[in-house]
Amino acid sequence: MKLVIIRHGDPDYKNDSLTPKGEVEAALMAKWLKNQKVDAVYSSPLGRAQKTCLAAQKEMGFSFETLPWLCEFPAKIFSPTKHKRTIPWDLMPSFFAKRPLLSDNNRWLEDPLFSYTDMKEQYETVKKGLEELLAKHGYVRDGKIFRPVRRNRDVVVLFCHFGVLSVILSVLTEFSPYVFWQYFCALPTSVTTLATEEREEGICVFRCIGFGDVSHLALGGEEPSFAARFRETVDSDERAIVPDAKP
């Protein structure tokens, strides 16, 4: 089985939609997906993910199911730089570096940053939703592994967001989500693929065989948008601060 996770196109956060560039990106992604094997499709309920999914539906004619837990990860923390409640990722590196618990795969939820927040509950919501979906498609969680109750080569596609993508990867790898939130960046319409590996009979893991692929944009002559990235050097005019909107 393969799990293909697609981030929405370049976002218009104000209207929870896509920018004109995002619509071009979504169309190029749809043309790429049309040539792939697809057995089931699920989408976040948010507008920017729905519009990206609908671009592919227009090309392929598939039906899809909307899953509430695929929405952008809703947990909030008190921002140490903005002095208000905000998204839990994109912490300033100097702040993140002083909090080793956040990188600890077993203890990250113990960080005081999550005091009086619903971080644990929201993480468990995504974990429960993902494991129920995988069980529906034949793979049941058993501790650190999955049991194939119905072996298959199905391709399951999820249209969602960077924040929740990182949580999905965290659930499947048992790494802290901050490993993905702070050190990885999935650009708009990027494709992340995980495949089951059953090297021992009856024992599976989901292994990442591709992260953040935007080759469909290159094939269409479209530069990837900068959304979710920050400036490469401090003297540049590129995006420098964390936005109030969710990636």
MARBA-3410 file (N, C-alpha, C, O; in Angstrom, 1 decimal):
247
0.8,-1.2,0.0,0.0,0.0,0.0,0.9,1.2,0.0,2.0,1.3,0.6 ~ 0.4,2.3,-0.7,1.1,3.5,-0.7,0.2,4.6,-0.1,-1.0,4.6,-0.4 ~ 0.7,5.5,0.7,0.0,6.7,1.2,0.6,7.9,0.5,1.8,8.2,0.8 ~ -0.1,8.6,-0.3,0.4,9.8,-1.0,-0.3,11.0,-0.4,-1.5,11.2,-0.4 ~ 0.5,11.9,0.2,0.0,13.1,0.9,0.4,14.3,0.1,1.6,14.6,-0.2
-0.6,15.1,-0.3,-0.4,16.3,-1.2,-0.8,17.5,-0.4,-2.0,17.6,0.1 ~ 0.1,18.5,-0.3,-0.2,19.7,0.3,-1.0,20.6,-0.7,-0.9,20.5,-1.9 ~ -1.9,21.4,-0.2,-2.7,22.3,-1.0,-1.8,23.3,-1.8,-0.6,23.5,-1.5 ~ -2.4,23.9,-2.8,-1.6,24.9,-3.6,-1.4,26.2,-2.9,-1.8,26.4,-1.8 ~ -0.6,27.1,-3.5,-0.3,28.4,-2.9,-1.5,29.0,-2.3,-2.5,29.3,-3.1
-1.5,29.3,-1.0,-2.8,29.6,-0.3,-3.1,31.1,-0.3,-2.3,32.0,-0.2 ~ -4.4,31.3,-0.4,-5.0,32.6,-0.1,-5.7,32.4,1.2,-6.8,32.1,1.3 ~ -4.9,32.7,2.3,-5.4,32.4,3.6,-6.6,33.2,4.0,-7.5,32.7,4.7 ~ -6.6,34.5,3.6,-7.7,35.4,4.0,-9.1,34.8,3.5,-10.1,34.9,4.3 ~ -9.1,34.2,2.4,-10.4,33.6,1.9,-10.4,32.1,1.9,-11.3,31.5,1.4
-9.4,31.5,2.6,-9.3,30.0,2.6,-9.5,29.4,1.3,-10.3,28.6,1.1 ~ -8.6,29.9,0.3,-8.7,29.4,-1.0,-7.3,29.4,-1.6,-6.4,29.3,-0.9 ~ -7.2,29.4,-2.9,-5.9,29.4,-3.6,-5.7,30.7,-4.3,-6.7,31.4,-4.8 ~ -4.5,31.1,-4.4,-4.1,32.3,-5.2,-4.1,31.9,-6.6,-4.2,30.7,-6.9 ~ -4.1,32.8,-7.6,-4.0,32.4,-9.0,-2.8,31.5,-9.3,-2.9,30.6,-10.1
-1.7,31.7,-8.6,-0.5,30.8,-8.7,-0.9,29.4,-8.2,-0.5,28.4,-8.7 ~ -1.6,29.4,-7.0,-2.0,28.2,-6.5,-2.9,27.4,-7.4,-2.8,26.1,-7.4 ~ -3.7,28.0,-8.1,-4.6,27.3,-9.1,-3.8,26.7,-10.2,-4.1,25.6,-10.7 ~ -2.8,27.4,-10.7,-1.9,26.9,-11.7,-1.1,25.6,-11.1,-1.0,24.6,-11.8 ~ -0.7,25.7,-9.9,0.0,24.6,-9.3,-0.9,23.4,-9.1,-0.5,22.3,-9.4
-2.1,23.7,-8.7,-3.1,22.6,-8.5,-3.4,21.9,-9.9,-3.5,20.7,-9.9 ~ -3.5,22.7,-10.9,-3.8,22.1,-12.3,-2.6,21.2,-12.7,-2.8,20.2,-13.3 ~ -1.4,21.7,-12.5,-0.2,20.9,-12.9,-0.1,19.6,-12.0,0.3,18.5,-12.5 ~ -0.4,19.7,-10.7,-0.4,18.5,-9.9,-1.5,17.5,-10.4,-1.2,16.3,-10.4 ~ -2.7,18.0,-10.8,-3.7,17.2,-11.3,-3.3,16.4,-12.5,-3.6,15.2,-12.7
-2.6,17.1,-13.4,-2.2,16.4,-14.6,-1.2,15.3,-14.3,-1.2,14.3,-14.9 ~ -0.3,15.6,-13.3,0.6,14.5,-12.9,-0.1,13.4,-12.3,0.1,12.2,-12.6 ~ -1.1,13.7,-11.4,-1.8,12.6,-10.7,-2.6,11.7,-11.6,-2.9,10.6,-11.4 ~ -3.1,12.3,-12.7,-3.9,11.6,-13.7,-3.2,10.4,-14.2,-3.8,9.4,-14.6 ~ -1.9,10.5,-14.2,-1.0,9.4,-14.8,-0.6,8.4,-13.7,0.2,7.5,-14.0
-1.1,8.6,-12.5,-0.7,7.7,-11.4,-1.9,6.7,-11.0,-3.1,7.1,-11.4 ~ -1.6,5.6,-10.4,-2.6,4.7,-9.9,-3.2,5.4,-8.6,-2.5,5.7,-7.7 ~ -4.6,5.5,-8.6,-5.2,6.0,-7.4,-6.4,5.2,-7.1,-7.3,4.9,-7.9 ~ -6.5,4.7,-5.8,-7.6,3.8,-5.4,-8.6,4.5,-4.5,-9.7,4.1,-4.4 ~ -8.1,5.5,-3.7,-9.0,6.2,-2.8,-8.5,7.6,-2.5,-7.2,7.7,-2.5
-9.4,8.5,-2.3,-8.9,9.9,-2.1,-9.7,10.5,-0.9,-10.9,10.3,-0.8 ~ -9.0,11.2,-0.1,-9.5,11.9,1.1,-9.0,13.3,1.1,-7.9,13.6,0.7 ~ -9.8,14.2,1.7,-9.4,15.6,1.7,-9.7,16.3,3.1,-10.7,15.9,3.7 ~ -8.9,17.2,3.4,-9.2,18.2,4.5,-10.5,18.9,4.1,-10.8,19.1,3.0 ~ -11.3,19.4,5.1,-12.5,20.1,4.9,-12.2,21.6,4.5,-13.1,22.3,4.1
-11.0,22.1,4.7,-10.7,23.5,4.5,-10.6,23.8,3.0,-10.2,23.0,2.2 ~ -11.0,25.0,2.7,-11.2,25.4,1.3,-10.0,25.3,0.4,-10.1,24.8,-0.8 ~ -8.8,25.6,0.9,-7.6,25.5,0.0,-7.2,24.1,-0.3,-6.7,23.8,-1.4 ~ -7.5,23.2,0.6,-7.2,21.7,0.3,-8.3,21.2,-0.6,-8.1,20.4,-1.5 ~ -9.6,21.6,-0.4,-10.7,21.2,-1.2,-10.5,21.6,-2.6,-10.7,20.8,-3.6
-10.1,22.9,-2.9,-9.9,23.4,-4.2,-8.8,22.6,-4.9,-8.9,22.3,-6.1 ~ -7.7,22.2,-4.2,-6.6,21.5,-4.8,-7.1,20.1,-5.2,-6.8,19.6,-6.2 ~ -7.9,19.5,-4.3,-8.5,18.1,-4.6,-9.4,18.2,-5.7,-9.4,17.3,-6.6 ~ -10.2,19.2,-5.8,-11.2,19.4,-6.9,-10.6,19.5,-8.2,-11.1,19.1,-9.3 ~ -9.4,20.2,-8.3,-8.6,20.3,-9.5,-8.3,18.9,-10.1,-8.3,18.6,-11.3
-7.9,18.0,-9.1,-7.6,16.6,-9.6,-8.8,15.9,-9.9,-8.8,15.1,-10.9 ~ -9.9,16.1,-9.2,-11.2,15.4,-9.5,-11.6,15.8,-10.9,-12.2,14.9,-11.6 ~ -11.5,17.0,-11.3,-11.9,17.5,-12.6,-11.1,16.7,-13.7,-11.7,16.4,-14.7 ~ -9.9,16.5,-13.4,-9.1,15.7,-14.4,-9.4,14.2,-14.4,-9.3,13.6,-15.5 ~ -9.7,13.7,-13.3,-9.8,12.2,-13.1,-11.2,11.7,-12.9,-11.5,10.5,-13.1
-12.1,12.5,-12.4,-13.5,12.0,-12.1,-13.7,11.1,-10.9,-14.7,10.5,-10.9 ~ -12.8,11.1,-10.0,-12.9,10.3,-8.8,-13.9,10.9,-7.8,-14.2,12.1,-7.8 ~ -14.4,10.1,-6.9,-15.1,10.6,-5.8,-14.1,10.6,-4.6,-13.1,9.9,-4.6 ~ -14.4,11.5,-3.6,-13.5,11.6,-2.5,-14.3,11.8,-1.2,-15.5,12.3,-1.3 ~ -13.7,11.5,-0.1,-14.3,11.7,1.2,-13.6,12.8,2.0,-12.4,12.8,2.0
-14.4,13.6,2.6,-13.8,14.7,3.5,-13.7,14.2,4.9,-14.6,13.7,5.5 ~ -12.5,14.3,5.5,-12.2,13.9,6.8,-11.8,15.1,7.7,-10.8,15.7,7.4 ~ -12.6,15.3,8.8,-12.3,16.5,9.6,-10.9,16.5,10.2,-10.3,17.6,10.3 ~ -10.3,15.4,10.5,-9.0,15.4,11.2,-7.9,15.7,10.2,-6.8,15.9,10.7 ~ -8.2,15.8,8.9,-7.2,16.2,7.9,-7.1,17.7,7.8,-6.2,18.2,7.1
-7.9,18.5,8.6,-7.8,19.9,8.6,-6.4,20.3,9.1,-5.7,19.5,9.7 ~ -6.1,21.6,8.8,-4.8,22.1,9.4,-4.7,21.8,10.9,-5.7,22.1,11.6 ~ -3.6,21.4,11.4,-3.5,21.0,12.8,-3.9,22.1,13.7,-3.2,23.2,13.6 ~ -5.0,22.0,14.5,-5.6,23.2,15.2,-5.0,23.5,16.6,-5.4,24.5,17.1 ~ -4.1,22.7,17.1,-3.6,23.0,18.4,-2.8,24.4,18.4,-2.2,24.8,17.4
-3.0,25.1,19.5,-2.3,26.4,19.6,-1.4,26.4,20.9,-1.7,25.7,21.8 ~ -0.4,27.2,20.8,0.5,27.5,21.9,0.6,29.0,22.1,0.2,29.8,21.3 ~ 1.1,29.4,23.3,1.4,30.8,23.5,2.7,31.2,22.9,3.7,30.7,23.3 ~ 2.7,32.0,21.9,3.9,32.4,21.1,4.9,33.2,22.0,4.4,34.2,22.6 ~ 6.1,32.8,22.2,7.1,33.5,23.0,7.5,34.8,22.3,8.1,35.7,23.0
7.3,34.9,21.0,7.7,36.1,20.3,6.6,37.1,20.0,6.7,38.3,19.9 ~ 5.4,36.5,19.7,4.2,37.3,19.4,3.4,37.7,20.7,2.5,38.6,20.6 ~ 3.6,36.9,21.7,2.9,37.1,23.0,1.4,36.9,22.8,0.6,37.7,23.3 ~ 1.0,35.9,22.1,-0.4,35.5,21.9,-0.4,34.1,21.5,0.6,33.5,21.1 ~ -1.6,33.5,21.5,-1.8,32.1,21.1,-1.7,32.0,19.6,-2.2,32.8,18.8
-0.9,31.0,19.1,-0.6,30.9,17.7,-0.3,29.4,17.3,-0.4,28.6,18.2 ~ 0.0,29.2,16.1,0.3,27.8,15.6,1.6,27.3,16.3,2.4,28.1,16.7 ~ 1.7,26.0,16.6,2.8,25.5,17.4,4.1,25.3,16.6,5.1,24.9,17.2 ~ 4.1,25.4,15.3,5.3,25.2,14.5,5.9,26.6,14.1,5.4,27.6,14.4 ~ 7.1,26.5,13.4,7.8,27.7,13.0,8.3,28.5,14.2,8.2,29.8,14.2
8.8,27.8,15.2,9.4,28.5,16.3,10.7,29.1,15.9,11.4,28.5,15.0 ~ 11.1,30.3,16.4,12.4,30.9,16.1,13.5,29.9,16.5,13.4,29.3,17.6 ~ 14.5,29.7,15.6,15.6,28.8,15.9,16.2,29.0,17.3,16.5,28.0,18.0 ~ 16.4,30.2,17.7,17.1,30.5,19.0,16.2,30.0,20.2,16.8,29.5,21.2 ~ 14.9,30.1,20.0,14.0,29.6,21.0,14.0,28.1,21.0,14.0,27.4,22.1
13.8,27.5,19.9,13.8,26.0,19.7,15.0,25.4,20.3,14.9,24.3,20.9 ~ 16.2,26.0,20.0,17.4,25.4,20.4,17.6,25.3,21.9,18.4,24.5,22.4 ~ 16.8,26.1,22.7,16.9,26.1,24.1,15.9,25.1,24.8,15.8,25.0,26.0 ~ 15.2,24.4,23.9,14.1,23.5,24.5,14.3,22.1,23.9,13.6,21.6,23.0 ~ 15.3,21.4,24.5,15.7,20.0,24.0,14.5,19.0,24.1,14.5,18.1,23.3
13.6,19.2,25.0,12.4,18.3,25.1,11.6,18.2,23.8,11.1,17.2,23.5 ~ 11.6,19.3,23.1,10.8,19.4,21.8,11.3,18.4,20.8,10.5,17.9,20.0 ~ 12.5,18.1,20.8,13.1,17.1,19.9,13.2,15.7,20.4,13.6,14.8,19.7 ~ 12.7,15.5,21.6,12.8,14.2,22.3,11.5,13.4,21.8,10.4,13.8,22.1 ~ 11.8,12.3,21.1,10.7,11.5,20.5,9.7,11.0,21.6,8.5,10.8,21.3
10.2,10.8,22.8,9.4,10.2,23.8,8.8,11.2,24.8,7.8,10.9,25.5 ~ 9.4,12.4,24.9,9.0,13.3,26.0,8.6,14.7,25.5,8.4,15.6,26.3 ~ 8.4,14.9,24.1,8.2,16.2,23.6,6.9,16.9,24.2,6.9,18.1,24.4 ~ 5.9,16.0,24.5,4.7,16.6,25.1,4.9,17.1,26.5,4.0,17.7,27.1 ~ 6.0,16.8,27.2,6.2,17.2,28.5,6.7,18.7,28.6,6.8,19.2,29.7
7.1,19.2,27.4,7.6,20.6,27.4,6.5,21.6,28.0,5.4,21.5,27.6 ~ 6.9,22.5,28.9,6.0,23.4,29.5,5.3,24.3,28.5,4.3,25.0,28.8 ~ 5.8,24.4,27.2,5.2,25.1,26.2,3.7,24.7,26.0,2.9,25.5,25.5 ~ 3.4,23.4,26.3,2.1,22.9,26.1,1.2,22.9,27.3,0.1,22.4,27.3 ~ 1.7,23.6,28.4,0.8,23.8,29.5,-0.5,24.5,29.2,-0.4,25.5,28.5
-1.6,24.0,29.6,-2.9,24.7,29.4,-3.2,24.8,27.9,-3.9,25.7,27.4 ~ -2.7,23.8,27.1,-3.1,23.7,25.7,-3.8,22.4,25.4,-3.8,21.5,26.3 ~ -4.3,22.3,24.2,-5.0,21.0,23.8,-4.1,20.2,22.9,-4.6,19.4,22.1 ~ -2.8,20.4,23.0,-1.8,19.8,22.1,-2.0,18.2,22.1,-2.1,17.6,21.0 ~ -2.0,17.7,23.3,-2.1,16.2,23.4,-3.4,15.7,22.8,-3.4,14.7,22.0
-4.5,16.4,23.1,-5.8,15.9,22.6,-5.8,16.0,21.1,-6.4,15.1,20.4 ~ -5.3,17.1,20.5,-5.4,17.3,19.0,-4.4,16.3,18.4,-4.8,15.8,17.3 ~ -3.3,16.0,18.9,-2.4,15.0,18.4,-3.0,13.6,18.4,-3.0,12.9,17.4 ~ -3.7,13.3,19.5,-4.4,12.0,19.6,-5.5,11.9,18.6,-5.8,10.8,18.1 ~ -6.2,13.0,18.3,-7.3,13.0,17.3,-6.8,12.6,15.9,-7.4,11.8,15.2
-5.6,13.2,15.5,-5.0,12.9,14.2,-4.6,11.4,14.2,-4.8,10.7,13.3 ~ -3.9,11.0,15.3,-3.4,9.6,15.4,-4.6,8.6,15.3,-4.5,7.7,14.5 ~ -5.7,8.9,16.0,-6.8,8.0,15.9,-7.4,8.0,14.5,-7.7,6.9,14.0 ~ -7.6,9.1,13.9,-8.1,9.2,12.6,-7.3,8.5,11.5,-7.8,7.8,10.7 ~ -6.0,8.7,11.6,-5.1,8.1,10.7,-5.1,6.5,10.8,-5.1,5.8,9.9
-5.0,6.1,12.1,-5.0,4.6,12.3,-6.3,4.0,11.9,-6.3,2.8,11.4 ~ -7.4,4.6,12.1,-8.7,4.1,11.6,-8.7,4.0,10.1,-9.2,3.1,9.5 ~ -8.2,5.0,9.4,-8.1,5.0,8.0,-7.2,3.9,7.4,-7.6,3.2,6.5 ~ -6.1,3.7,8.1,-5.2,2.7,7.6,-5.8,1.3,7.9,-5.6,0.4,7.0 ~ -6.5,1.1,9.0,-7.2,-0.1,9.3,-8.2,-0.4,8.2,-8.4,-1.5,7.8
-9.0,0.6,7.8,-10.0,0.5,6.8,-9.4,0.0,5.5,-10.0,-0.8,4.7 ~ -8.1,0.4,5.2,-7.4,-0.1,4.0,-6.5,-1.3,4.2,-5.7,-1.6,3.4 ~ -6.7,-1.9,5.4,-6.0,-3.2,5.5,-4.8,-3.3,6.4,-4.2,-4.4,6.5 ~ -4.4,-2.2,7.1,-3.2,-2.2,7.9,-3.6,-1.7,9.3,-3.9,-0.6,9.5 ~ -3.4,-2.6,10.3,-3.8,-2.4,11.7,-2.6,-2.1,12.6,-1.7,-2.9,12.5
-2.7,-1.1,13.4,-1.5,-0.8,14.3,-1.4,-1.8,15.3,-2.4,-2.3,15.9 ~ -0.2,-2.2,15.6,0.1,-3.2,16.7,1.4,-2.7,17.4,2.5,-3.2,17.0 ~ 1.3,-1.8,18.3,2.5,-1.2,18.9,3.3,-0.4,18.0,2.7,0.6,17.4 ~ 4.5,-0.7,17.7,5.4,0.0,16.8,5.3,-0.4,15.3,5.9,0.1,14.5 ~ 4.5,-1.4,15.1,4.4,-2.0,13.7,2.9,-2.0,13.3,2.0,-1.6,14.0
2.7,-2.4,12.0,1.3,-2.6,11.5,1.2,-4.0,11.0,2.1,-4.6,10.5 ~ 0.0,-4.6,11.2,-0.3,-5.9,10.8,-1.1,-5.9,9.5,-2.1,-5.2,9.5 ~ -0.7,-6.5,8.4,-1.5,-6.5,7.2,-2.7,-7.5,7.3,-2.5,-8.7,7.1 ~ -3.8,-7.0,7.6,-5.0,-7.9,7.7,-5.6,-8.1,6.3,-6.4,-9.0,6.0 ~ -5.2,-7.2,5.3,-5.6,-7.3,3.9,-4.5,-6.8,3.1,-4.5,-5.6,2.7
-3.6,-7.6,2.7,-2.4,-7.1,1.9,-2.9,-6.5,0.6,-3.8,-7.1,0.0 ~ -2.3,-5.4,0.2,-2.8,-4.8,-1.0,-1.7,-3.8,-1.5,-0.8,-3.5,-0.8 ~ -1.9,-3.4,-2.7,-1.0,-2.4,-3.4,-1.9,-1.1,-3.7,-1.6,-0.4,-4.7 ~ -2.9,-0.9,-2.9,-3.7,0.3,-3.1,-2.9,1.6,-2.9,-1.9,1.6,-2.2 ~ -3.3,2.6,-3.6,-2.7,4.0,-3.5,-3.8,4.9,-2.9,-4.8,5.1,-3.5
-3.5,5.4,-1.7,-4.5,6.2,-1.0,-3.9,7.6,-0.9,-2.8,7.8,-0.5 ~ -4.7,8.6,-1.5,-4.3,10.0,-1.6,-4.9,10.8,-0.6,-6.2,10.8,-0.4 ~ -4.2,11.7,0.1,-4.7,12.6,1.1,-4.3,14.0,0.7,-3.2,14.3,0.4 ~ -5.3,14.9,0.6,-5.1,16.3,0.3,-5.2,17.1,1.7,-6.2,17.1,2.3 ~ -4.1,17.7,2.1,-4.2,18.4,3.4,-3.2,19.5,3.5,-3.1,20.3,2.5
-2.5,19.7,4.6,-1.7,20.9,5.0,-0.4,20.5,5.6,-0.2,19.3,6.0 ~ 0.6,21.4,5.6,1.9,21.1,6.1,1.9,20.7,7.6,2.5,19.8,8.0 ~ 1.1,21.4,8.4,1.1,21.2,9.9,0.7,19.8,10.2,1.3,19.0,10.9 ~ -0.5,19.4,9.6,-1.0,18.0,9.8,-0.2,16.9,9.1,-0.1,15.8,9.6 ~ 0.4,17.3,8.0,1.3,16.3,7.3,2.4,15.9,8.3,2.8,14.8,8.4
3.0,16.9,9.0,4.1,16.6,9.9,3.6,15.8,11.1,4.4,14.9,11.5 ~ 2.4,15.9,11.5,1.8,15.1,12.6,1.6,13.7,12.1,1.9,12.7,12.8 ~ 1.1,13.5,10.8,1.0,12.2,10.2,2.3,11.5,10.2,2.4,10.3,10.5 ~ 3.4,12.2,9.7,4.7,11.6,9.7,5.2,11.2,11.1,5.8,10.2,11.3 ~ 4.9,12.1,12.1,5.2,11.8,13.5,4.6,10.5,14.0,5.2,9.7,14.6
3.3,10.4,13.7,2.6,9.2,14.1,3.2,7.9,13.5,3.3,6.9,14.2 ~ 3.5,8.0,12.2,4.0,6.8,11.5,5.4,6.4,11.9,5.8,5.3,11.8 ~ 6.2,7.4,12.2,7.7,7.2,12.5,8.0,7.2,14.0,9.0,6.7,14.4 ~ 7.0,7.7,14.8,7.2,7.9,16.2,8.3,8.9,16.5,8.9,8.8,17.6 ~ 8.6,9.8,15.6,9.5,11.0,15.9,8.6,12.1,16.4,7.4,12.2,16.1
9.2,13.0,17.2,8.5,14.2,17.6,8.1,15.0,16.3,8.8,15.1,15.4 ~ 6.9,15.5,16.3,6.4,16.3,15.2,7.3,17.6,15.0,7.4,18.1,13.9 ~ 8.1,18.0,16.0,8.9,19.1,15.8,10.1,18.8,15.0,10.7,19.7,14.4 ~ 10.5,17.6,14.8,11.5,17.2,13.9,11.1,17.6,12.5,11.9,18.1,11.7 ~ 9.8,17.4,12.2,9.3,17.7,10.8,8.9,19.2,10.7,9.2,19.8,9.7
8.3,19.7,11.8,7.9,21.1,11.8,9.1,22.1,11.6,9.0,23.1,10.9 ~ 10.2,21.8,12.3,11.3,22.7,12.3,12.4,22.5,11.2,13.1,23.4,10.8 ~ 12.5,21.2,10.7,13.6,20.9,9.8,13.2,20.5,8.4,14.0,20.3,7.6 ~ 11.9,20.3,8.2,11.4,20.0,6.9,10.4,21.0,6.4,9.8,21.8,7.2 ~ 10.3,21.1,5.1,9.3,22.1,4.5,8.7,21.4,3.3,9.4,21.1,2.3
7.4,21.3,3.3,6.6,20.8,2.2,6.0,21.9,1.4,5.1,22.6,2.0 ~ 6.5,22.2,0.2,6.0,23.4,-0.5,4.6,23.1,-1.1,4.1,21.9,-1.1 ~ 3.9,24.1,-1.5,2.5,23.9,-2.0,2.5,22.9,-3.2,3.3,23.0,-4.1 ~ 1.5,22.1,-3.1,1.2,20.9,-4.0,2.3,19.9,-4.0,2.3,19.0,-4.9 ~ 3.2,20.0,-3.1,4.3,18.9,-3.0,3.7,17.6,-2.6,2.6,17.5,-2.0
4.3,16.5,-3.0,3.9,15.2,-2.9,4.8,14.4,-2.0,6.0,14.3,-2.2 ~ 4.3,13.9,-0.9,5.0,13.0,0.0,4.5,11.6,0.0,3.2,11.5,0.2 ~ 5.3,10.6,-0.2,4.8,9.3,-0.4,5.4,8.3,0.6,6.7,8.3,0.9 ~ 4.6,7.5,1.2,5.0,6.4,2.1,4.5,5.1,1.6,3.4,5.0,1.1 ~ 5.3,4.1,1.7,4.9,2.8,1.2,5.1,1.7,2.4,6.0,1.8,3.2
4.2,0.8,2.4,4.4,-0.3,3.4,5.6,-1.2,3.0,5.8,-1.4,1.8 ~ 6.3,-1.7,4.0,7.3,-2.7,3.7,7.1,-3.9,4.6,7.0,-3.7,5.9 ~ 6.9,-5.0,4.1,6.7,-6.3,4.8,7.8,-7.2,4.6,7.7,-8.2,3.9 ~ 9.0,-6.8,5.2,10.2,-7.6,5.1,10.1,-8.9,5.9,10.7,-9.9,5.5 ~ 9.3,-8.9,6.9,9.0,-10.1,7.7,7.5,-10.4,7.6,6.7,-9.4,7.7
7.1,-11.6,7.3,5.7,-11.9,7.1,4.8,-11.4,8.3,5.1,-11.7,9.5 ~ 3.8,-10.6,8.0,2.9,-10.1,9.0,3.3,-8.9,9.8,2.7,-8.5,10.7 ~ 4.5,-8.4,9.4,5.0,-7.2,10.1,5.3,-6.1,9.1,6.1,-6.3,8.2 ~ 4.6,-5.0,9.2,4.8,-3.9,8.3,5.2,-2.6,9.0,4.9,-2.4,10.1 ~ 5.9,-1.7,8.3,6.1,-0.4,8.6,5.8,0.5,7.4,5.9,0.0,6.3
5.5,1.8,7.7,5.3,2.7,6.5,6.6,3.5,6.4,7.1,4.1,7.3 ~ 7.3,3.4,5.2,8.6,4.0,5.0,8.4,5.1,4.0,7.8,4.9,2.9 ~ 9.0,6.2,4.3,8.9,7.4,3.4,9.9,7.2,2.2,11.1,7.0,2.3 ~ 9.3,7.2,1.0,10.1,7.0,-0.2,10.2,8.2,-1.1,10.8,8.2,-2.1 ~ 9.6,9.3,-0.5,9.7,10.6,-1.2,9.0,11.7,-0.4,7.9,11.5,0.1
9.7,12.8,-0.2,9.2,13.9,0.6,9.2,15.2,-0.2,10.2,15.5,-0.8 ~ 8.1,15.8,-0.2,8.0,17.2,-0.8,8.3,17.3,-2.3,8.9,18.3,-2.7 ~ 8.0,16.3,-3.0,8.3,16.3,-4.5,7.5,17.3,-5.2,6.2,17.3,-5.2 ~ 8.1,18.2,-5.9,7.4,19.2,-6.8,7.8,19.1,-8.2,7.8,20.1,-9.0 ~ 8.2,17.9,-8.7,8.7,17.8,-10.0,7.6,18.1,-11.0,7.9,18.5,-12.2
6.3,17.9,-10.6,5.2,18.2,-11.6,5.2,19.7,-11.9,4.8,20.1,-13.0 ~ 5.7,20.6,-11.0,5.8,22.0,-11.3,6.9,22.3,-12.3,6.7,23.1,-13.2 ~ 8.0,21.6,-12.1,9.1,21.8,-13.0,8.7,21.4,-14.4,9.1,22.0,-15.4 ~ 8.0,20.3,-14.5,7.6,19.8,-15.8,6.6,20.8,-16.5,6.6,20.8,-17.8 ~ 5.9,21.5,-15.7,5.0,22.5,-16.3,5.6,23.9,-16.4,5.0,24.9,-16.8
6.9,24.0,-16.1,7.6,25.3,-16.2,7.2,26.3,-15.1,7.3,27.5,-15.3 ~ 6.7,25.8,-14.0,6.2,26.7,-12.9,7.2,26.6,-11.7,7.5,25.6,-11.2 ~ 7.6,27.8,-11.3,8.5,27.9,-10.1,7.6,27.6,-8.9,6.5,28.1,-8.8 ~ 8.2,26.8,-7.9,7.4,26.6,-6.7,7.2,27.9,-5.9,8.1,28.7,-5.9 ~ 6.1,28.0,-5.3,5.8,29.2,-4.5,6.6,29.1,-3.2,7.1,28.1,-2.8
6.8,30.3,-2.5,7.6,30.4,-1.4,6.9,30.0,-0.1,7.5,30.0,1.0 ~ 5.6,29.8,-0.1,4.8,29.6,1.1,5.4,28.5,1.9,5.7,27.4,1.4 ~ 5.5,28.7,3.2,6.0,27.8,4.3,7.5,28.0,4.4,8.1,27.4,5.4 ~ 8.2,28.7,3.5,9.6,28.9,3.7,9.9,30.3,4.3,9.0,31.1,4.4 ~ 11.1,30.5,4.8,11.5,31.8,5.3,12.8,32.2,4.6,13.5,31.4,3.9
13.2,33.4,4.8,14.4,34.0,4.0,15.6,33.1,4.2,15.9,32.6,5.3 ~ 16.4,33.0,3.1,17.6,32.2,3.2,18.8,33.0,3.9,19.6,32.3,4.6 ~ 18.8,34.3,3.7,19.8,35.1,4.4,19.1,36.3,5.0,18.1,36.8,4.5 ~ 19.7,36.8,6.1,19.0,37.8,6.9,18.9,39.2,6.1,18.1,40.0,6.5 ~ 19.7,39.3,5.1,19.7,40.6,4.4,18.8,40.5,3.1,18.8,41.4,2.3
18.0,39.5,3.0,17.1,39.3,1.8,15.8,39.9,2.1,15.4,40.3,3.2 ~ 15.0,40.1,1.0,13.6,40.6,1.1,12.6,39.5,1.2,11.4,39.8,1.1 ~ 13.1,38.3,1.3,12.1,37.2,1.4,11.4,37.1,2.7,11.7,37.9,3.6 ~ 10.4,36.3,2.8,9.5,36.2,4.0,10.4,36.0,5.2,11.2,35.1,5.3 ~ 10.2,36.9,6.2,11.1,37.0,7.3,10.4,36.6,8.6,11.1,36.2,9.6
9.1,36.7,8.7,8.5,36.5,10.0,7.4,35.4,9.9,6.9,35.1,8.8 ~ 7.0,34.9,11.0,5.9,33.9,11.1,4.6,34.6,10.8,4.3,35.6,11.6 ~ 3.8,34.2,9.9,2.5,34.9,9.6,1.5,34.4,10.7,1.6,33.4,11.3 ~ 0.4,35.2,10.8,-0.7,34.8,11.7,-1.5,33.7,11.1,-2.1,32.9,11.9 ~ -1.5,33.6,9.8,-2.3,32.5,9.2,-1.6,31.2,9.3,-0.4,31.1,9.5
-2.3,30.1,9.1,-1.8,28.8,9.2,-1.2,28.4,7.9,-1.8,28.6,6.8 ~ 0.0,27.8,7.8,0.5,27.2,6.6,-0.4,26.1,6.1,-0.1,25.6,5.0
END
